[in-house]
Amino acid sequence: MAPSLEKASYIDRMSEDRITLLVANYNNGQYLGQCLDSVGAQESEHWNCIILDDASTDHSSEVYAEYAHEPRIRVERNTQNLGLIGTQEKLIAMAETDIVGILDPDDALGPDAVEQILAAYKAHPEAGFVYSNFWYCDSDLNRGKPGFSRSIPSSSSCLDEDCVSHFKTFRRSAYYETSGHDESMLYAEDKDLILKLEEVTPMVYVDSLLYFYRVLPDSQSHGLKRKISRRNHAHARRLARGRRMTRGIPMSLKQRALHLIDKFPS
Protein backbone atom coordinates (compact mmCIF):
# COMPACT_ATOMS: atom_id res chain seq x y z
CA MET A 1 0.00 0.00 0.00
CA ALA A 2 1.56 3.30 -1.07
CA PRO A 3 1.53 6.16 1.46
CA SER A 4 -0.95 8.96 0.96
CA LEU A 5 0.24 12.29 -0.46
CA GLU A 6 0.06 13.78 3.03
CA LYS A 7 2.19 10.97 4.42
CA ALA A 8 4.61 11.10 1.50
CA SER A 9 5.19 14.84 1.95
CA TYR A 10 5.75 14.28 5.66
CA ILE A 11 8.32 11.55 4.96
CA ASP A 12 10.14 13.83 2.51
CA ARG A 13 10.78 16.30 5.35
CA MET A 14 12.41 13.74 7.66
CA SER A 15 16.08 14.26 8.49
CA GLU A 16 18.90 12.78 10.53
CA ASP A 17 17.31 13.85 13.82
CA ARG A 18 14.45 11.39 13.34
CA ILE A 19 13.85 7.71 13.94
CA THR A 20 11.62 5.23 12.14
CA LEU A 21 9.94 2.75 14.48
CA LEU A 22 9.53 -0.62 12.78
CA VAL A 23 6.66 -2.92 13.77
CA ALA A 24 6.35 -6.40 12.25
CA ASN A 25 2.82 -7.54 13.07
CA TYR A 26 1.24 -10.95 12.72
CA ASN A 27 -2.04 -11.56 14.55
CA ASN A 28 -1.23 -9.25 17.47
CA GLY A 29 -4.34 -7.10 17.14
CA GLN A 30 -5.14 -7.81 20.79
CA TYR A 31 -2.10 -5.81 21.90
CA LEU A 32 -1.33 -3.59 18.92
CA GLY A 33 -3.44 -0.68 20.14
CA GLN A 34 -1.37 -0.31 23.31
CA CYS A 35 1.78 -0.46 21.23
CA LEU A 36 0.66 2.30 18.86
CA ASP A 37 -0.76 4.39 21.70
CA SER A 38 2.72 4.39 23.26
CA VAL A 39 4.17 5.57 19.95
CA GLY A 40 1.64 8.39 19.67
CA ALA A 41 2.35 9.42 23.27
CA GLN A 42 6.03 10.14 22.63
CA GLU A 43 7.20 13.43 24.09
CA SER A 44 9.35 13.93 21.00
CA GLU A 45 7.67 14.37 17.63
CA HIS A 46 10.78 13.28 15.74
CA TRP A 47 9.52 9.87 14.73
CA ASN A 48 7.59 8.01 12.12
CA CYS A 49 6.33 4.44 12.31
CA ILE A 50 5.99 1.73 9.69
CA ILE A 51 3.85 -1.32 10.43
CA LEU A 52 4.28 -4.25 8.08
CA ASP A 53 1.43 -6.72 8.46
CA ASP A 54 2.55 -10.27 7.75
CA ALA A 55 -0.77 -11.53 6.34
CA SER A 56 -2.62 -11.40 9.67
CA THR A 57 -5.92 -13.24 9.98
CA ASP A 58 -7.15 -11.56 13.17
CA HIS A 59 -8.73 -8.10 13.62
CA SER A 60 -5.45 -6.18 13.14
CA SER A 61 -6.95 -4.28 10.17
CA GLU A 62 -9.57 -2.78 12.48
CA VAL A 63 -6.79 -1.53 14.73
CA TYR A 64 -4.93 0.02 11.79
CA ALA A 65 -8.08 1.91 10.82
CA GLU A 66 -8.13 3.60 14.23
CA TYR A 67 -4.75 5.23 13.46
CA ALA A 68 -5.38 6.17 9.84
CA HIS A 69 -5.58 9.84 10.86
CA GLU A 70 -1.95 9.86 12.06
CA PRO A 71 0.30 10.85 9.11
CA ARG A 72 3.41 9.49 10.86
CA ILE A 73 2.02 5.95 11.02
CA ARG A 74 2.18 4.01 7.76
CA VAL A 75 0.72 0.54 7.26
CA GLU A 76 2.00 -1.88 4.62
CA ARG A 77 0.99 -5.49 4.04
CA ASN A 78 2.75 -8.64 2.89
CA THR A 79 0.75 -10.53 0.28
CA GLN A 80 1.79 -13.79 1.98
CA ASN A 81 3.21 -14.69 5.36
CA LEU A 82 7.00 -14.26 5.37
CA GLY A 83 7.71 -14.76 9.06
CA LEU A 84 9.36 -12.33 11.45
CA ILE A 85 12.85 -12.34 9.94
CA GLY A 86 11.72 -11.73 6.36
CA THR A 87 9.26 -9.07 7.50
CA GLN A 88 11.89 -7.22 9.51
CA GLU A 89 14.25 -7.24 6.52
CA LYS A 90 11.55 -5.58 4.41
CA LEU A 91 10.82 -3.03 7.12
CA ILE A 92 14.45 -1.94 7.33
CA ALA A 93 14.50 -1.45 3.56
CA MET A 94 11.29 0.61 3.75
CA ALA A 95 12.55 3.06 6.38
CA GLU A 96 13.02 6.65 5.26
CA THR A 97 15.49 7.55 8.00
CA ASP A 98 18.95 6.22 8.77
CA ILE A 99 18.09 5.58 12.43
CA VAL A 100 15.52 2.82 13.02
CA GLY A 101 14.15 1.11 16.12
CA ILE A 102 12.59 -2.33 16.53
CA LEU A 103 9.26 -2.32 18.38
CA ASP A 104 7.34 -5.56 18.81
CA PRO A 105 3.56 -5.23 18.34
CA ASP A 106 2.78 -6.68 21.78
CA ASP A 107 5.21 -4.34 23.59
CA ALA A 108 5.29 -0.59 24.21
CA LEU A 109 7.61 2.38 24.63
CA GLY A 110 7.99 4.74 27.55
CA PRO A 111 6.98 8.33 26.66
CA ASP A 112 10.58 9.61 26.53
CA ALA A 113 12.04 6.69 24.56
CA VAL A 114 12.45 8.51 21.24
CA GLU A 115 13.79 11.66 22.93
CA GLN A 116 16.45 9.77 24.90
CA ILE A 117 17.53 7.56 22.02
CA LEU A 118 17.92 10.46 19.59
CA ALA A 119 19.82 12.44 22.23
CA ALA A 120 22.26 9.54 22.52
CA TYR A 121 22.85 9.50 18.76
CA LYS A 122 23.44 13.25 18.81
CA ALA A 123 25.90 12.94 21.70
CA HIS A 124 27.66 9.98 20.02
CA PRO A 125 27.61 10.60 16.26
CA GLU A 126 30.08 7.75 15.79
CA ALA A 127 27.57 5.22 17.16
CA GLY A 128 25.57 3.01 14.83
CA PHE A 129 23.71 1.14 17.57
CA VAL A 130 21.97 2.55 20.66
CA TYR A 131 20.01 0.51 23.16
CA SER A 132 18.40 0.93 26.58
CA ASN A 133 17.10 -1.12 29.46
CA PHE A 134 13.54 -2.41 29.71
CA TRP A 135 10.77 -3.51 32.04
CA TYR A 136 9.54 -7.08 32.22
CA CYS A 137 5.74 -6.80 32.16
CA ASP A 138 2.83 -9.17 32.63
CA SER A 139 0.21 -9.88 29.98
CA ASP A 140 -1.59 -6.63 30.87
CA LEU A 141 1.67 -4.66 30.48
CA ASN A 142 1.96 -4.01 34.21
CA ARG A 143 5.58 -3.42 35.13
CA GLY A 144 7.48 -6.11 37.01
CA LYS A 145 11.24 -6.23 37.44
CA PRO A 146 13.84 -4.30 35.41
CA GLY A 147 15.58 -6.09 32.56
CA PHE A 148 19.19 -7.22 32.27
CA SER A 149 20.52 -4.65 29.81
CA ARG A 150 23.65 -2.75 30.78
CA SER A 151 26.71 -1.16 29.26
CA ILE A 152 29.22 -3.52 27.67
CA PRO A 153 32.47 -3.46 29.71
CA SER A 154 35.31 -1.82 27.78
CA SER A 155 37.44 -4.97 27.99
CA SER A 156 34.62 -7.24 26.83
CA SER A 157 32.12 -7.73 23.99
CA CYS A 158 28.69 -9.15 23.24
CA LEU A 159 30.37 -12.53 22.85
CA ASP A 160 31.27 -12.45 26.54
CA GLU A 161 28.37 -10.40 27.92
CA ASP A 162 24.72 -10.94 27.01
CA CYS A 163 23.65 -7.46 28.06
CA VAL A 164 22.09 -5.89 24.95
CA SER A 165 18.32 -6.03 24.61
CA HIS A 166 15.33 -3.69 24.33
CA PHE A 167 15.06 -0.91 23.18
CA LYS A 168 17.26 -1.81 20.16
CA THR A 169 17.93 0.92 17.60
CA PHE A 170 20.55 1.15 14.87
CA ARG A 171 21.59 3.00 11.74
CA ARG A 172 20.60 1.41 8.47
CA SER A 173 23.99 2.48 7.11
CA ALA A 174 25.61 0.24 9.76
CA TYR A 175 23.14 -2.59 9.14
CA TYR A 176 24.05 -2.68 5.44
CA GLU A 177 27.73 -3.08 6.35
CA THR A 178 26.76 -6.49 7.76
CA SER A 179 25.29 -9.52 6.01
CA GLY A 180 21.95 -8.61 7.60
CA HIS A 181 19.38 -11.02 8.95
CA ASP A 182 19.93 -14.77 8.77
CA GLU A 183 16.80 -16.86 8.16
CA SER A 184 18.37 -19.80 9.99
CA MET A 185 18.53 -17.86 13.28
CA LEU A 186 14.90 -18.34 14.25
CA TYR A 187 14.19 -16.94 17.77
CA ALA A 188 17.80 -15.69 17.99
CA GLU A 189 17.80 -13.36 14.99
CA ASP A 190 18.20 -10.34 17.27
CA LYS A 191 21.25 -11.82 19.04
CA ASP A 192 22.83 -12.68 15.69
CA LEU A 193 22.25 -9.13 14.42
CA ILE A 194 23.66 -7.58 17.61
CA LEU A 195 26.88 -9.56 17.19
CA LYS A 196 27.15 -8.50 13.54
CA LEU A 197 26.54 -4.83 14.28
CA GLU A 198 29.08 -4.84 17.10
CA GLU A 199 31.68 -5.82 14.51
CA VAL A 200 31.07 -2.72 12.36
CA THR A 201 30.02 0.09 14.70
CA PRO A 202 30.34 1.45 18.27
CA MET A 203 27.41 0.63 20.57
CA VAL A 204 26.01 3.05 23.17
CA TYR A 205 23.87 2.19 26.19
CA VAL A 206 21.17 4.53 27.51
CA ASP A 207 20.78 3.77 31.22
CA SER A 208 17.01 4.18 31.32
CA LEU A 209 14.03 1.83 31.29
CA LEU A 210 12.51 2.89 27.96
CA TYR A 211 10.77 -0.28 26.79
CA PHE A 212 7.89 -2.37 28.16
CA TYR A 213 8.44 -6.04 27.28
CA ARG A 214 5.28 -8.12 27.61
CA VAL A 215 5.96 -11.70 28.75
CA LEU A 216 3.36 -14.08 27.33
CA PRO A 217 2.95 -17.85 27.81
CA ASP A 218 4.04 -18.57 24.22
CA SER A 219 6.92 -16.08 24.17
CA GLN A 220 10.48 -16.99 23.19
CA SER A 221 11.40 -17.32 26.87
CA HIS A 222 9.31 -20.48 27.25
CA GLY A 223 9.35 -24.13 26.15
CA LEU A 224 10.48 -25.24 22.71
CA LYS A 225 11.05 -21.67 21.50
CA ARG A 226 13.52 -21.14 24.34
CA LYS A 227 15.43 -24.30 23.37
CA ILE A 228 15.62 -23.26 19.71
CA SER A 229 16.66 -19.75 20.73
CA ARG A 230 19.51 -21.03 22.89
CA ARG A 231 20.72 -23.39 20.18
CA ASN A 232 20.67 -20.69 17.51
CA HIS A 233 22.27 -18.12 19.81
CA ALA A 234 25.15 -20.55 20.39
CA HIS A 235 25.44 -20.99 16.60
CA ALA A 236 25.47 -17.20 16.14
CA ARG A 237 28.36 -16.95 18.61
CA ARG A 238 30.31 -19.60 16.72
CA LEU A 239 29.84 -17.72 13.45
CA ALA A 240 30.82 -14.44 15.12
CA ARG A 241 34.03 -15.94 16.47
CA GLY A 242 34.92 -17.13 12.98
CA ARG A 243 34.22 -13.72 11.42
CA ARG A 244 36.19 -11.88 14.08
CA MET A 245 39.17 -14.19 13.78
CA THR A 246 39.19 -13.77 10.00
CA ARG A 247 38.87 -9.99 10.17
CA GLY A 248 41.31 -9.50 13.02
CA ILE A 249 38.69 -8.16 15.42
CA PRO A 250 39.98 -8.52 19.00
CA MET A 251 38.47 -11.25 21.15
CA SER A 252 39.02 -12.29 24.74
CA LEU A 253 41.28 -15.25 25.47
CA LYS A 254 38.19 -17.26 26.35
CA GLN A 255 36.57 -16.59 22.97
CA ARG A 256 39.81 -17.31 21.09
CA ALA A 257 39.99 -20.66 22.88
CA LEU A 258 36.37 -21.39 22.04
CA HIS A 259 37.13 -20.58 18.40
CA LEU A 260 39.80 -23.28 18.39
CA ILE A 261 37.28 -25.72 19.83
CA ASP A 262 34.80 -24.66 17.12
CA LYS A 263 37.43 -25.25 14.46
CA PHE A 264 38.90 -28.46 15.81
CA PRO A 265 36.17 -30.21 17.83
CA SER A 266 37.28 -33.29 19.71
Contacts in CASP RR format, 6 or more apart in sequence:
PFRMAT RR
TARGET T0000
AUTHOR 0000-0000-0000
METHOD contacts of the structure
MODEL  1
MAPSLEKASYIDRMSEDRITLLVANYNNGQYLGQCLDSVGAQESEHWNCI
ILDDASTDHSSEVYAEYAHEPRIRVERNTQNLGLIGTQEKLIAMAETDIV
GILDPDDALGPDAVEQILAAYKAHPEAGFVYSNFWYCDSDLNRGKPGFSR
SIPSSSSCLDEDCVSHFKTFRRSAYYETSGHDESMLYAEDKDLILKLEEV
TPMVYVDSLLYFYRVLPDSQSHGLKRKISRRNHAHARRLARGRRMTRGIP
MSLKQRALHLIDKFPS
1 75 0 8 1.000
1 76 0 8 1.000
1 77 0 8 1.000
2 8 0 8 1.000
3 11 0 8 1.000
3 74 0 8 1.000
4 71 0 8 1.000
6 71 0 8 1.000
7 71 0 8 1.000
7 72 0 8 1.000
7 74 0 8 1.000
10 48 0 8 1.000
10 71 0 8 1.000
10 72 0 8 1.000
11 48 0 8 1.000
11 74 0 8 1.000
11 96 0 8 1.000
14 20 0 8 1.000
14 48 0 8 1.000
14 96 0 8 1.000
14 97 0 8 1.000
15 97 0 8 1.000
16 97 0 8 1.000
16 98 0 8 1.000
16 99 0 8 1.000
17 46 0 8 1.000
17 118 0 8 1.000
17 122 0 8 1.000
18 46 0 8 1.000
18 47 0 8 1.000
18 48 0 8 1.000
18 97 0 8 1.000
18 99 0 8 1.000
18 118 0 8 1.000
19 46 0 8 1.000
19 47 0 8 1.000
19 48 0 8 1.000
19 97 0 8 1.000
19 99 0 8 1.000
19 100 0 8 1.000
19 101 0 8 1.000
19 114 0 8 1.000
19 117 0 8 1.000
19 118 0 8 1.000
19 169 0 8 1.000
20 47 0 8 1.000
20 48 0 8 1.000
20 49 0 8 1.000
20 50 0 8 1.000
20 95 0 8 1.000
20 96 0 8 1.000
20 97 0 8 1.000
20 99 0 8 1.000
20 100 0 8 1.000
20 101 0 8 1.000
21 39 0 8 1.000
21 47 0 8 1.000
21 48 0 8 1.000
21 49 0 8 1.000
21 50 0 8 1.000
21 100 0 8 1.000
21 101 0 8 1.000
21 103 0 8 1.000
21 109 0 8 1.000
21 114 0 8 1.000
22 49 0 8 1.000
22 50 0 8 1.000
22 52 0 8 1.000
22 88 0 8 1.000
22 91 0 8 1.000
22 92 0 8 1.000
22 95 0 8 1.000
22 100 0 8 1.000
22 101 0 8 1.000
22 102 0 8 1.000
22 103 0 8 1.000
23 32 0 8 1.000
23 35 0 8 1.000
23 36 0 8 1.000
23 49 0 8 1.000
23 50 0 8 1.000
23 51 0 8 1.000
23 52 0 8 1.000
23 91 0 8 1.000
23 103 0 8 1.000
23 104 0 8 1.000
23 105 0 8 1.000
24 52 0 8 1.000
24 54 0 8 1.000
24 83 0 8 1.000
24 84 0 8 1.000
24 87 0 8 1.000
24 88 0 8 1.000
24 91 0 8 1.000
24 104 0 8 1.000
24 105 0 8 1.000
25 32 0 8 1.000
25 51 0 8 1.000
25 52 0 8 1.000
25 53 0 8 1.000
25 54 0 8 1.000
25 56 0 8 1.000
25 60 0 8 1.000
25 105 0 8 1.000
26 53 0 8 1.000
26 54 0 8 1.000
26 55 0 8 1.000
26 56 0 8 1.000
26 81 0 8 1.000
26 83 0 8 1.000
26 84 0 8 1.000
26 87 0 8 1.000
27 56 0 8 1.000
27 57 0 8 1.000
27 58 0 8 1.000
27 60 0 8 1.000
28 35 0 8 1.000
28 56 0 8 1.000
28 58 0 8 1.000
28 60 0 8 1.000
28 105 0 8 1.000
28 106 0 8 1.000
29 56 0 8 1.000
29 58 0 8 1.000
29 59 0 8 1.000
29 60 0 8 1.000
29 63 0 8 1.000
29 105 0 8 1.000
30 58 0 8 1.000
30 106 0 8 1.000
31 105 0 8 1.000
31 106 0 8 1.000
31 107 0 8 1.000
31 141 0 8 1.000
31 214 0 8 1.000
32 60 0 8 1.000
32 63 0 8 1.000
32 105 0 8 1.000
32 106 0 8 1.000
33 63 0 8 1.000
33 66 0 8 1.000
34 108 0 8 1.000
34 141 0 8 1.000
35 103 0 8 1.000
35 104 0 8 1.000
35 105 0 8 1.000
35 106 0 8 1.000
35 107 0 8 1.000
35 108 0 8 1.000
36 49 0 8 1.000
36 51 0 8 1.000
36 63 0 8 1.000
36 67 0 8 1.000
36 73 0 8 1.000
37 108 0 8 1.000
38 108 0 8 1.000
38 109 0 8 1.000
38 110 0 8 1.000
38 111 0 8 1.000
38 212 0 8 1.000
39 47 0 8 1.000
39 49 0 8 1.000
39 73 0 8 1.000
39 103 0 8 1.000
39 109 0 8 1.000
40 70 0 8 1.000
41 110 0 8 1.000
41 111 0 8 1.000
42 109 0 8 1.000
42 110 0 8 1.000
42 111 0 8 1.000
42 112 0 8 1.000
42 113 0 8 1.000
42 114 0 8 1.000
42 115 0 8 1.000
43 111 0 8 1.000
43 112 0 8 1.000
43 114 0 8 1.000
43 115 0 8 1.000
44 112 0 8 1.000
44 114 0 8 1.000
44 115 0 8 1.000
44 118 0 8 1.000
46 114 0 8 1.000
46 118 0 8 1.000
47 72 0 8 1.000
47 114 0 8 1.000
48 72 0 8 1.000
48 73 0 8 1.000
48 74 0 8 1.000
48 96 0 8 1.000
48 97 0 8 1.000
49 72 0 8 1.000
49 73 0 8 1.000
49 74 0 8 1.000
49 103 0 8 1.000
50 74 0 8 1.000
50 75 0 8 1.000
50 76 0 8 1.000
50 91 0 8 1.000
50 94 0 8 1.000
50 95 0 8 1.000
51 64 0 8 1.000
51 73 0 8 1.000
51 74 0 8 1.000
51 75 0 8 1.000
51 76 0 8 1.000
51 105 0 8 1.000
52 76 0 8 1.000
52 77 0 8 1.000
52 78 0 8 1.000
52 87 0 8 1.000
52 90 0 8 1.000
52 91 0 8 1.000
52 94 0 8 1.000
53 60 0 8 1.000
53 61 0 8 1.000
53 64 0 8 1.000
53 75 0 8 1.000
53 76 0 8 1.000
53 77 0 8 1.000
53 78 0 8 1.000
54 78 0 8 1.000
54 81 0 8 1.000
54 82 0 8 1.000
54 83 0 8 1.000
54 84 0 8 1.000
54 87 0 8 1.000
55 77 0 8 1.000
55 78 0 8 1.000
55 79 0 8 1.000
55 80 0 8 1.000
55 81 0 8 1.000
55 82 0 8 1.000
64 75 0 8 1.000
67 73 0 8 1.000
67 75 0 8 1.000
76 94 0 8 1.000
78 87 0 8 1.000
78 90 0 8 1.000
82 90 0 8 1.000
84 189 0 8 1.000
85 181 0 8 1.000
85 182 0 8 1.000
85 183 0 8 1.000
85 185 0 8 1.000
85 186 0 8 1.000
85 189 0 8 1.000
86 181 0 8 1.000
86 183 0 8 1.000
88 102 0 8 1.000
88 181 0 8 1.000
88 189 0 8 1.000
89 180 0 8 1.000
89 181 0 8 1.000
91 100 0 8 1.000
92 100 0 8 1.000
92 172 0 8 1.000
92 175 0 8 1.000
95 172 0 8 1.000
97 172 0 8 1.000
98 171 0 8 1.000
98 172 0 8 1.000
98 173 0 8 1.000
99 117 0 8 1.000
99 118 0 8 1.000
99 121 0 8 1.000
99 169 0 8 1.000
99 170 0 8 1.000
99 171 0 8 1.000
99 172 0 8 1.000
100 169 0 8 1.000
100 170 0 8 1.000
100 171 0 8 1.000
100 172 0 8 1.000
101 117 0 8 1.000
101 167 0 8 1.000
101 168 0 8 1.000
101 169 0 8 1.000
101 170 0 8 1.000
102 167 0 8 1.000
102 168 0 8 1.000
102 169 0 8 1.000
102 190 0 8 1.000
103 109 0 8 1.000
103 167 0 8 1.000
104 213 0 8 1.000
106 214 0 8 1.000
106 216 0 8 1.000
107 166 0 8 1.000
107 211 0 8 1.000
107 212 0 8 1.000
107 213 0 8 1.000
107 214 0 8 1.000
108 141 0 8 1.000
108 211 0 8 1.000
108 212 0 8 1.000
108 214 0 8 1.000
109 167 0 8 1.000
109 210 0 8 1.000
109 211 0 8 1.000
109 212 0 8 1.000
110 210 0 8 1.000
110 211 0 8 1.000
110 212 0 8 1.000
112 208 0 8 1.000
112 210 0 8 1.000
113 132 0 8 1.000
113 167 0 8 1.000
113 210 0 8 1.000
113 211 0 8 1.000
116 132 0 8 1.000
116 206 0 8 1.000
116 208 0 8 1.000
116 210 0 8 1.000
117 130 0 8 1.000
117 132 0 8 1.000
117 167 0 8 1.000
117 169 0 8 1.000
117 206 0 8 1.000
117 210 0 8 1.000
120 127 0 8 1.000
120 130 0 8 1.000
120 204 0 8 1.000
120 206 0 8 1.000
121 127 0 8 1.000
121 128 0 8 1.000
121 130 0 8 1.000
121 204 0 8 1.000
124 130 0 8 1.000
124 202 0 8 1.000
124 204 0 8 1.000
126 201 0 8 1.000
126 202 0 8 1.000
127 201 0 8 1.000
127 202 0 8 1.000
127 203 0 8 1.000
127 204 0 8 1.000
128 170 0 8 1.000
128 171 0 8 1.000
128 173 0 8 1.000
128 174 0 8 1.000
128 197 0 8 1.000
128 201 0 8 1.000
128 202 0 8 1.000
128 203 0 8 1.000
129 168 0 8 1.000
129 169 0 8 1.000
129 170 0 8 1.000
129 171 0 8 1.000
129 174 0 8 1.000
129 194 0 8 1.000
129 197 0 8 1.000
129 198 0 8 1.000
129 201 0 8 1.000
129 202 0 8 1.000
129 203 0 8 1.000
129 204 0 8 1.000
130 169 0 8 1.000
130 170 0 8 1.000
130 203 0 8 1.000
130 204 0 8 1.000
130 205 0 8 1.000
130 206 0 8 1.000
131 149 0 8 1.000
131 164 0 8 1.000
131 165 0 8 1.000
131 166 0 8 1.000
131 167 0 8 1.000
131 168 0 8 1.000
131 169 0 8 1.000
131 203 0 8 1.000
131 204 0 8 1.000
131 205 0 8 1.000
131 206 0 8 1.000
132 149 0 8 1.000
132 166 0 8 1.000
132 167 0 8 1.000
132 205 0 8 1.000
132 206 0 8 1.000
132 207 0 8 1.000
132 208 0 8 1.000
132 209 0 8 1.000
132 210 0 8 1.000
132 211 0 8 1.000
133 146 0 8 1.000
133 147 0 8 1.000
133 149 0 8 1.000
133 150 0 8 1.000
133 165 0 8 1.000
133 166 0 8 1.000
133 206 0 8 1.000
133 207 0 8 1.000
133 208 0 8 1.000
133 209 0 8 1.000
133 210 0 8 1.000
133 211 0 8 1.000
134 146 0 8 1.000
134 147 0 8 1.000
134 149 0 8 1.000
134 165 0 8 1.000
134 166 0 8 1.000
134 167 0 8 1.000
134 209 0 8 1.000
134 210 0 8 1.000
134 211 0 8 1.000
134 212 0 8 1.000
134 213 0 8 1.000
135 143 0 8 1.000
135 144 0 8 1.000
135 145 0 8 1.000
135 146 0 8 1.000
135 147 0 8 1.000
135 209 0 8 1.000
135 211 0 8 1.000
135 212 0 8 1.000
135 213 0 8 1.000
136 143 0 8 1.000
136 144 0 8 1.000
136 145 0 8 1.000
136 146 0 8 1.000
136 147 0 8 1.000
136 213 0 8 1.000
136 215 0 8 1.000
137 143 0 8 1.000
137 144 0 8 1.000
137 212 0 8 1.000
137 213 0 8 1.000
137 214 0 8 1.000
137 215 0 8 1.000
138 144 0 8 1.000
138 214 0 8 1.000
138 215 0 8 1.000
139 214 0 8 1.000
139 215 0 8 1.000
139 216 0 8 1.000
141 212 0 8 1.000
141 214 0 8 1.000
143 212 0 8 1.000
146 209 0 8 1.000
147 165 0 8 1.000
147 209 0 8 1.000
147 213 0 8 1.000
148 162 0 8 1.000
148 163 0 8 1.000
148 165 0 8 1.000
149 163 0 8 1.000
149 164 0 8 1.000
149 165 0 8 1.000
149 166 0 8 1.000
149 205 0 8 1.000
150 163 0 8 1.000
150 205 0 8 1.000
150 207 0 8 1.000
151 163 0 8 1.000
151 205 0 8 1.000
151 207 0 8 1.000
152 158 0 8 1.000
152 161 0 8 1.000
152 163 0 8 1.000
152 164 0 8 1.000
152 203 0 8 1.000
152 205 0 8 1.000
153 161 0 8 1.000
155 252 0 8 1.000
156 252 0 8 1.000
157 198 0 8 1.000
157 251 0 8 1.000
157 252 0 8 1.000
157 255 0 8 1.000
158 164 0 8 1.000
158 194 0 8 1.000
158 195 0 8 1.000
158 198 0 8 1.000
158 203 0 8 1.000
159 195 0 8 1.000
159 237 0 8 1.000
159 240 0 8 1.000
159 241 0 8 1.000
159 244 0 8 1.000
159 251 0 8 1.000
159 252 0 8 1.000
159 255 0 8 1.000
160 252 0 8 1.000
160 254 0 8 1.000
160 255 0 8 1.000
162 191 0 8 1.000
164 194 0 8 1.000
164 203 0 8 1.000
164 205 0 8 1.000
166 210 0 8 1.000
166 211 0 8 1.000
166 213 0 8 1.000
167 210 0 8 1.000
167 211 0 8 1.000
168 190 0 8 1.000
168 194 0 8 1.000
170 197 0 8 1.000
170 201 0 8 1.000
171 201 0 8 1.000
174 197 0 8 1.000
174 200 0 8 1.000
174 201 0 8 1.000
175 193 0 8 1.000
175 197 0 8 1.000
177 200 0 8 1.000
177 201 0 8 1.000
178 193 0 8 1.000
178 196 0 8 1.000
178 197 0 8 1.000
178 199 0 8 1.000
178 200 0 8 1.000
179 196 0 8 1.000
180 193 0 8 1.000
180 196 0 8 1.000
181 189 0 8 1.000
181 192 0 8 1.000
181 193 0 8 1.000
182 189 0 8 1.000
182 192 0 8 1.000
182 236 0 8 1.000
184 232 0 8 1.000
184 235 0 8 1.000
185 191 0 8 1.000
185 192 0 8 1.000
185 232 0 8 1.000
185 235 0 8 1.000
185 236 0 8 1.000
186 228 0 8 1.000
186 232 0 8 1.000
187 220 0 8 1.000
187 225 0 8 1.000
187 226 0 8 1.000
187 228 0 8 1.000
187 229 0 8 1.000
187 232 0 8 1.000
188 228 0 8 1.000
188 229 0 8 1.000
188 230 0 8 1.000
188 231 0 8 1.000
188 232 0 8 1.000
188 233 0 8 1.000
188 235 0 8 1.000
188 236 0 8 1.000
191 232 0 8 1.000
191 233 0 8 1.000
191 236 0 8 1.000
192 232 0 8 1.000
192 233 0 8 1.000
192 236 0 8 1.000
192 239 0 8 1.000
195 236 0 8 1.000
195 237 0 8 1.000
195 239 0 8 1.000
195 240 0 8 1.000
196 240 0 8 1.000
196 243 0 8 1.000
197 203 0 8 1.000
199 240 0 8 1.000
199 243 0 8 1.000
199 244 0 8 1.000
199 247 0 8 1.000
199 249 0 8 1.000
215 221 0 8 1.000
218 225 0 8 1.000
219 225 0 8 1.000
220 226 0 8 1.000
220 229 0 8 1.000
237 258 0 8 1.000
238 262 0 8 1.000
241 251 0 8 1.000
241 255 0 8 1.000
241 258 0 8 1.000
241 259 0 8 1.000
241 262 0 8 1.000
242 259 0 8 1.000
242 262 0 8 1.000
243 249 0 8 1.000
244 250 0 8 1.000
244 251 0 8 1.000
244 255 0 8 1.000
245 251 0 8 1.000
245 256 0 8 1.000
245 259 0 8 1.000
251 259 0 8 1.000
END
